[in-house]
Amino acid sequence: MAKIRFSMEADGIKEVEVSNQNRLAFENENKFLYPYLAQAQIGDKKHKFLLYATGLENSCSILKDYIELNYMFGFTLTMVKEFDSCVILTDNLKERKIDDATLEELKDTFLLNDSVTEEDEEEGDSKPNEKKFYQIETKITFTEGENEDERVQTFVVNTFNVDRAMMLITHYLKNKEEECEKQAKEKGHEFKKREIHTAIESAKPIPVGRFIPKEFSMAYME
């Protein structure tokens, strides 16, 4: 009361509202980006998006801004929810086709489930130039000498088929290993590169129309 009275006399407070409501809960603050799945009705069509966001309110702000910049007509956000923990990759390579030599090289890097490949090839024959979003669960084995470390990681890859998705995943993992080596050397630490092998646990196309680039979402981090 003494602090309030002092502030009122100093013109710092004009009014005081008294309430019997005691709010004890508080919203947790998150500063990290997580995958979110969203749906919007734009004009007379429904569109599904994948994006990175720090929370529901943040994802709505990102989605509204992106739609306003990239679409026409009125829109309504109809669904936003946190997606499975995953790494989202997009196919930005210029070459559409993977040649036989590249595939032979990749066979030494990852193991491909034959049933998934055949199913994907059938889809590829019907619409060969259409990218899809594939949700791929992989088992990754890191080998350093006689030591092995296994982990399961889920990827969502926007590309033409599962073969190409695995190529992109392998490329991503190798780049991450090289980044770790570079950072270790900059700090004067020793770093031994590991051999990386990946195997598909499961793979399926998911009904998503567009991925909002992570760089777009990072502008909303503050």
Steps between C-alpha positions, in 0.01 A plus 500: 500500500784736580656440155165555328432820697849632419453426127158670497640812665786504246246469216641160406162329553167655404265221605512185710279201415427262787417135422445183700642287215834345589672374184761238590573334163731650242577416138838340443726697271660317211780643287561199276342417164297179470314353200132591471230381262235753397198518273336806345196554283618738227218599268313175433800270550663343806879517528729321745832646612805381689691767689728564794367705793552554873133448590140520382473880500836529329400245233176690429691827453749335264225328302289815461798701380609231255152456350453876462830521310457193277127452433192689387141493634375495857620227734413334830735300720320175577764290678840540664673229703847393601642247257719197572858580595685489169750665268337659194698494175414642158635388164678798346736302276493597134529147365165319489632149434736294715739313272598134549848587626354720772254229604778240519700734722198557723443126545820492702365778722139403570281191499176533305182309575398328173125526560524872557706543183257308281201690633677829449600412143136429414402842628795651315387346169162668523628845594876503439551876527297563815669547834342349808567522871636170630512425871793263546607338825864397482741306716835677490821320594812703580816288488835609644751217500339214694247728670148537364223738599146446372211742509158536337424827322191609307534713188239670283639545149335690214628321190405266213551152650642308795836432329557871455378570854762263640768671292401834651494355853847351452628831363349683801664265751840524332479881501414496871802279571724739307357797694581326829854432378546865398370632833725260694809610306415868553497435875824302484333167577571165337218359289480157336256472214252216530363276226127556459258229386123543484220246464133570435269387777187637331410742220171652390375804307308754712235746376687830530496766230783735596783549746557851634881548502667497840666833418152657473412375849826620653392860444237439772742371762518831691 
